[in-house]
Amino acid sequence: MPLLEDDYRPTSLYLNAHVHTIACSFRRVQNIRFKRVESSISTPDGDKFWFDRYSQGSNRVLIVSHGLEGHSRRPYVLGMVSRAIDEGWDVVAWNYRGCGGRANNKLQSYHSGSIDDLSLLIDHVDSMGYQNIALCGFSIGGNKTLLYLGRDRNQVNNKISAAVTFSVPCDLVSSSEVLAKPINRIYMKNFLASLHEKLKLKAEMFPGQVSLDGFKKIKTFADFDGRYTAPMNGFTSALDYWVQSSCLPHIPNINIPTLLVSSLDDPFLSERCFPFEEAKQNSSFFFRPLKKGGHVGFGAKGSTYYSETEGLRFLREYI
């Protein structure tokens, strides 16, 4: 029964989940010991995405996937990069299509359930000659990771030995409902502002295919995904997109050691995002629910956050 105990003790500086979430997003990560080398991968449909590689000649590599509207140099990504390097890993941190300061070539960019690019990246990294590959995903990067491992496990690269994920919206339907609440208005405002800027660029790149009329009326993911994400990616509605893209139904199929850490006070997540029963029934899936932690928070007094300590501890058990 891989349901793990809460062993995280945050400092008293994090007064509540919102303070925890926001404060940790301003963390500064410095002195990464190896130079970042930026590269790109061309996709079969004529697009491109970029990734950062930190190499010290290790025979094992950690692939890190960021959250919604994030990128490969967000503090939570760089924190994991820095700690993994210190423990002897090579690291690849990637940017989804349209993220990381570069527009992609297609009308579509990325969404929470798209895993083809992750699969392409894993195979590309495998071609570099590593003996072991591990995956790490934050928020929707965690959803992508768990989808990749569970949706069709026969397609999972055989070099993958373990995975760690954090703050995952396993059920996108209920998570979207939580984020629509008035108390979460600040998060929605920031997400929509970022998405709006990208849509402006798409409207210039693809005249007549993207309408921004009335965008100010969009207040929730139900509004945004229904108008843009779903039709741009072949879904019939926002609900159809969320249902097909949620990792929760696929967790029972995961058959490599995989960890999920989530805080029960996460302002982005609903109760349906906490897979207690799935962990009890799958000997390969480990769930550690924390009473506190916020969304992709897990802050600590020192330079190393709980997500890095716990994630790399888990990976040491299997690699």
C-alpha positions as CSV (number, residue, x, y, z in Angstrom):
1,M,0.0,0.0,0.0
2,P,2.3,2.9,-1.2
3,L,0.5,5.7,0.7
4,L,3.3,7.6,2.3
5,E,3.2,9.7,5.5
6,D,3.5,13.4,5.7
7,D,7.1,14.3,6.7
8,Y,7.2,17.9,5.6
9,R,7.5,20.7,8.2
10,P,7.3,24.1,6.5
11,T,8.6,27.2,8.2
12,S,6.2,29.5,10.0
13,L,6.9,32.2,7.3
14,Y,4.3,30.4,5.0
15,L,1.2,31.7,6.8
16,N,-1.2,29.9,4.5
17,A,-1.4,28.1,1.2
18,H,-1.6,31.3,-0.9
19,V,1.4,32.8,0.8
20,H,3.3,29.5,0.3
21,T,2.4,29.3,-3.4
22,I,3.2,32.9,-4.2
23,A,6.3,33.3,-2.1
24,C,8.0,30.2,-3.5
25,S,7.5,31.5,-7.1
26,F,9.9,34.3,-6.3
27,R,12.7,32.0,-5.1
28,R,16.1,32.7,-6.6
29,V,18.3,29.7,-7.6
30,Q,21.9,30.5,-8.2
31,N,25.3,28.8,-8.8
32,I,24.2,25.9,-10.9
33,R,27.5,24.1,-11.4
34,F,27.2,23.2,-15.1
35,K,26.6,25.4,-18.1
36,R,23.2,25.3,-19.7
37,V,23.2,24.2,-23.4
38,E,20.1,25.1,-25.3
39,S,18.9,22.9,-28.2
40,S,15.8,22.3,-30.2
41,I,13.8,19.3,-31.5
42,S,11.9,19.4,-34.8
43,T,8.5,17.6,-34.6
44,P,7.0,15.3,-37.3
45,D,4.3,18.0,-38.0
46,G,6.8,20.6,-38.9
47,D,7.0,22.4,-35.5
48,K,9.8,22.8,-33.0
49,F,10.3,23.0,-29.2
50,W,13.4,23.8,-27.1
51,F,15.2,22.2,-24.2
52,D,18.1,23.0,-21.9
53,R,20.7,20.3,-21.2
54,Y,23.1,20.3,-18.2
55,S,25.7,17.6,-18.8
56,Q,28.5,16.3,-16.6
57,G,29.0,13.0,-18.4
58,S,26.7,11.0,-16.2
59,N,25.1,7.7,-17.3
60,R,21.7,8.8,-16.0
61,V,19.5,11.8,-16.9
62,L,16.5,13.5,-15.3
63,I,14.0,15.0,-17.7
64,V,12.0,17.9,-16.0
65,S,8.6,19.1,-17.2
66,H,7.3,22.5,-16.1
67,G,3.8,23.7,-15.2
68,L,1.1,25.7,-17.1
69,E,2.6,28.8,-18.8
70,G,5.9,28.0,-17.2
71,H,9.3,27.4,-18.8
72,S,12.6,25.6,-18.2
73,R,14.1,28.4,-16.0
74,R,11.3,28.8,-13.5
75,P,12.6,28.6,-9.9
76,Y,11.1,25.2,-9.1
77,V,12.7,23.8,-12.2
78,L,16.1,25.3,-11.6
79,G,15.9,24.1,-7.9
80,M,15.5,20.5,-9.1
81,V,18.2,21.0,-11.8
82,S,20.7,22.3,-9.3
83,R,20.1,19.5,-6.7
84,A,20.0,16.8,-9.3
85,I,23.4,17.9,-10.7
86,D,24.8,17.9,-7.2
87,E,23.8,14.3,-6.9
88,G,25.5,13.3,-10.1
89,W,22.7,13.5,-12.6
90,D,22.7,15.0,-16.1
91,V,19.5,17.1,-16.5
92,V,17.2,18.0,-19.4
93,A,14.6,20.7,-18.7
94,W,12.3,21.4,-21.6
95,N,9.9,24.0,-22.9
96,Y,6.5,23.1,-24.3
97,R,5.7,24.5,-27.7
98,G,5.3,28.3,-27.4
99,C,7.0,28.4,-24.0
100,G,10.4,29.7,-23.0
101,G,10.2,32.9,-24.9
102,R,9.8,31.4,-28.4
103,A,6.7,31.1,-30.5
104,N,6.1,27.8,-32.2
105,N,5.3,27.4,-35.9
106,K,1.8,26.0,-35.6
107,L,-1.5,27.4,-34.7
108,Q,-1.7,24.9,-31.8
109,S,0.9,25.1,-29.1
110,Y,0.5,22.7,-26.1
111,H,-2.1,21.6,-23.7
112,S,-2.3,19.6,-20.5
113,G,-2.9,16.3,-22.1
114,S,-0.5,16.4,-25.0
115,I,2.3,13.9,-24.5
116,D,3.7,13.3,-28.1
117,D,6.4,15.9,-27.6
118,L,7.4,14.4,-24.2
119,S,7.7,11.0,-25.9
120,L,9.7,12.5,-28.7
121,L,12.1,14.2,-26.2
122,I,12.5,11.0,-24.2
123,D,13.5,9.1,-27.3
124,H,15.9,11.9,-28.3
125,V,17.5,11.8,-24.9
126,D,17.7,8.0,-25.1
127,S,19.7,8.4,-28.3
128,M,22.4,10.2,-26.3
129,G,23.4,6.9,-24.7
130,Y,22.1,7.1,-21.2
131,Q,21.7,3.9,-19.2
132,N,18.9,5.3,-17.0
133,I,16.2,7.9,-17.6
134,A,14.0,9.4,-14.8
135,L,11.1,11.8,-15.2
136,C,10.1,14.8,-13.1
137,G,6.9,16.8,-13.6
138,F,5.4,19.8,-11.8
139,S,1.7,20.6,-12.0
140,I,0.5,20.0,-15.6
141,G,4.1,18.7,-16.3
142,G,3.2,16.1,-13.7
143,N,-0.1,15.4,-15.5
144,K,1.8,14.9,-18.7
145,T,4.3,12.6,-17.0
146,L,1.6,10.4,-15.4
147,L,-0.3,10.3,-18.7
148,Y,2.8,9.2,-20.6
149,L,3.5,6.4,-18.1
150,G,-0.1,5.2,-17.8
151,R,-2.1,5.9,-21.0
152,D,-0.2,3.3,-23.0
153,R,2.5,1.6,-21.0
154,N,3.6,-0.5,-23.9
155,Q,4.9,2.7,-25.5
156,V,6.9,3.8,-22.5
157,N,10.7,4.0,-23.2
158,N,12.4,1.0,-21.6
159,K,15.2,3.2,-20.2
160,I,12.8,4.9,-17.8
161,S,13.5,3.6,-14.3
162,A,11.4,5.9,-12.1
163,A,9.4,9.2,-12.0
164,V,8.6,11.9,-9.5
165,T,5.7,14.4,-9.8
166,F,4.4,17.3,-7.7
167,S,1.2,19.3,-7.3
168,V,-0.6,17.5,-10.1
169,P,-4.1,18.4,-11.2
170,C,-4.9,14.7,-11.8
171,D,-8.6,15.5,-12.4
172,L,-8.7,18.6,-14.7
173,V,-12.5,18.9,-14.5
174,S,-12.6,19.5,-10.8
175,S,-9.3,21.4,-10.7
176,S,-10.7,23.9,-13.3
177,E,-13.8,24.4,-11.1
178,V,-11.6,25.1,-8.1
179,L,-9.5,27.7,-10.0
180,A,-12.8,29.4,-11.1
181,K,-13.5,30.3,-7.5
182,P,-13.3,34.0,-6.5
183,I,-10.5,33.3,-4.0
184,N,-8.3,32.1,-6.9
185,R,-8.9,35.1,-9.1
186,I,-5.3,36.3,-8.9
187,Y,-4.1,33.1,-10.4
188,M,-6.6,33.0,-13.2
189,K,-5.8,36.6,-14.0
190,N,-2.1,35.8,-14.4
191,F,-2.7,32.7,-16.5
192,L,-5.1,34.5,-18.8
193,A,-2.8,37.5,-19.2
194,S,0.0,35.2,-20.3
195,L,-2.3,33.2,-22.6
196,H,-3.7,36.4,-24.1
197,E,-0.3,37.6,-25.1
198,K,0.4,34.4,-26.9
199,L,-2.9,34.5,-28.7
200,K,-2.1,38.0,-29.9
201,L,1.0,36.6,-31.6
202,K,-0.9,33.7,-33.0
203,A,-3.5,36.2,-34.5
204,E,-0.6,37.9,-36.3
205,M,0.9,34.7,-37.5
206,F,-2.4,33.2,-38.7
207,P,-4.7,36.0,-39.9
208,G,-8.3,35.2,-39.7
209,Q,-7.9,32.0,-37.7
210,V,-7.7,33.5,-34.1
211,S,-10.3,36.0,-32.9
212,L,-9.6,38.1,-29.8
213,D,-12.9,39.8,-29.8
214,G,-14.4,39.8,-26.4
215,F,-11.4,38.3,-24.7
216,K,-11.9,40.4,-21.6
217,K,-15.1,38.5,-20.9
218,I,-13.1,35.3,-20.4
219,K,-12.6,34.8,-16.7
220,T,-12.1,31.0,-16.2
221,F,-10.6,28.0,-17.9
222,A,-14.1,26.9,-18.8
223,D,-14.3,30.1,-20.9
224,F,-10.8,29.9,-22.3
225,D,-10.6,26.2,-23.0
226,G,-14.1,26.1,-24.5
227,R,-13.2,29.0,-26.9
228,Y,-9.6,28.2,-27.8
229,T,-7.9,25.1,-26.4
230,A,-10.7,22.6,-27.2
231,P,-11.4,23.6,-30.9
232,M,-7.7,24.2,-31.7
233,N,-6.8,20.7,-30.6
234,G,-9.7,18.6,-31.8
235,F,-11.8,18.4,-28.7
236,T,-15.6,19.0,-28.8
237,S,-15.7,21.1,-25.7
238,A,-13.7,22.2,-22.6
239,L,-15.2,19.2,-20.7
240,D,-14.2,16.8,-23.5
241,Y,-10.7,18.2,-23.3
242,W,-10.4,18.0,-19.5
243,V,-11.8,14.4,-19.4
244,Q,-9.5,13.1,-22.1
245,S,-6.5,14.9,-20.8
246,S,-6.7,14.0,-17.1
247,C,-4.2,11.5,-15.8
248,L,-6.3,10.1,-12.9
249,P,-7.9,7.2,-14.9
250,H,-4.5,6.1,-16.1
251,I,-2.7,5.9,-12.8
252,P,-3.7,2.3,-12.2
253,N,-1.8,1.3,-15.4
254,I,1.6,2.8,-14.2
255,N,4.1,0.0,-13.7
256,I,7.4,1.7,-13.0
257,P,8.1,3.3,-9.5
258,T,6.4,6.7,-9.5
259,L,5.9,9.2,-6.8
260,L,3.3,11.9,-6.5
261,V,3.6,14.6,-3.8
262,S,0.7,17.0,-3.3
263,S,-0.3,19.3,-0.5
264,L,-3.9,19.0,0.7
265,D,-4.1,22.8,1.0
266,D,-3.1,23.3,-2.6
267,P,-5.4,26.2,-3.9
268,F,-5.4,24.7,-7.4
269,L,-6.5,21.2,-6.6
270,S,-9.8,19.5,-5.6
271,E,-10.2,16.3,-3.6
272,R,-10.5,14.4,-6.8
273,C,-6.8,15.3,-7.5
274,F,-5.6,13.3,-4.5
275,P,-5.4,9.7,-5.7
276,F,-5.5,7.9,-2.3
277,E,-7.3,4.8,-3.6
278,E,-5.2,4.6,-6.7
279,A,-2.0,4.5,-4.5
280,K,-3.5,1.8,-2.3
281,Q,-4.2,-0.4,-5.3
282,N,-1.1,0.1,-7.4
283,S,2.2,-1.1,-5.9
284,S,4.2,1.0,-8.3
285,F,2.5,4.3,-7.5
286,F,3.4,6.1,-4.4
287,F,1.3,9.1,-3.1
288,R,2.6,11.4,-0.3
289,P,-0.1,13.8,0.7
290,L,1.1,16.8,2.8
291,K,-1.1,18.9,5.0
292,K,0.7,22.0,3.8
293,G,2.8,23.1,0.9
294,G,0.7,25.2,-1.5
295,H,0.9,24.7,-5.2
296,V,4.5,23.9,-6.3
297,G,5.6,25.4,-3.0
298,F,7.4,23.0,-0.6
299,G,9.6,25.8,0.7
300,A,12.4,25.3,3.3
301,K,14.7,27.5,5.3
302,G,17.8,26.4,3.3
303,S,18.5,26.5,-0.4
304,T,17.0,23.1,-1.0
305,Y,13.2,22.7,-1.1
306,Y,11.3,19.6,0.0
307,S,10.3,18.8,-3.5
308,E,14.0,18.3,-4.4
309,T,14.9,16.5,-1.2
310,E,12.0,14.1,-1.5
311,G,12.1,13.7,-5.2
312,L,15.8,12.7,-5.3
313,R,15.5,10.5,-2.3
314,F,12.8,8.6,-4.1
315,L,14.9,8.3,-7.2
316,R,17.9,7.0,-5.2
317,E,15.8,4.0,-4.2
318,Y,15.4,2.9,-7.8
319,I,18.3,4.2,-9.8
